[in-house]
Amino acid sequence: MNQAYYKHYYHLEREHWWFVVRNRIILNHLKKTLPKQRPLRILNVGVATGYSSQLLEEFGSVKSVEYDRECYEFTKANVPIDLIEGSILELPFEDNTYDLVCAFDVIEHVKEHQRAVDEMQRVCKSDGFVCVTVPAFMFLWNQHDEVNHHERRYKMDELESLFEKSGKIVFSSYFNFWLFFPIAFFRLLSKLVPLHRQNVEEAGSDFTVLNGPVFQKVFGGIFKTEDWMIQQRIKLFVGVSALLTWQKTK
């Protein structure tokens, strides 16, 4: 990756309909879930160009961690957040340090995802929370996952099993529910005419393909309707993504 890529991603993370609505869903979910006593100590892992960390500052002080060296350098130079370079597999913090630990679309990039979850749980305080989002369903795998260097997509029971050792799952649900059906149709259809391996990078991710004013208005508007459902703790049975929040009880 180069600086031009991160500059492009910087704008996607702040303007693309998928990020805009995903962030809205996450923030409103956290408002309903987190204790009223604030400010909180927050750790955000795998922050990319840092917009999720800026949004989380609504709840308290945020420490950010980014693994990719070039991404870290770009974000450090361009975004005013408290950022260090580090790995989710070896977080450089003491046990029981943070009230909230977040990893939004991160653990799917990691081979040792159980170790990643264990590390987030370790640095979480007693009665604190861990919140993650991930892409859902391996049958939806396409060039978007390859371009973004994913290791896997998740069914809900697979995601929940990573958090079952201790504590309790406060809430879990799929999201991007309405768009799941057309996206699933087109992704399955695309497998009938698979891309040649060398053209995967040229095809781009979904963020590139499903972009523009029409997608912004139509897809963003459809996706936004799910915000209310998630806030009402309605568990959606399918979706392109999944959300889970866990609480440490000892």
Secondary structure, DSSP 8 states (H G I E B T S, - for coil): --HHHHHHHHHHHHHSHHHHHHHHHHHHHHHHHS-SS--EEEEEES-TTSHHHHHHTTTEEEEEEE--HHHHHHHHHHS-SEEEE-BTTB--S-SS-EEEEEEET-GGG-S-HHHHHHHHHHHEEEEEEEEEEEEB-GGG--HHHHHTT-S--B-HHHHHHTTTTSSEEEEEEEE--TTHHHHHHHHHHHTTS---GGGHHHH--HHHHT-SHHHHHHHHHHHHTHHHHHHTT--BS--SEEEEEEE---
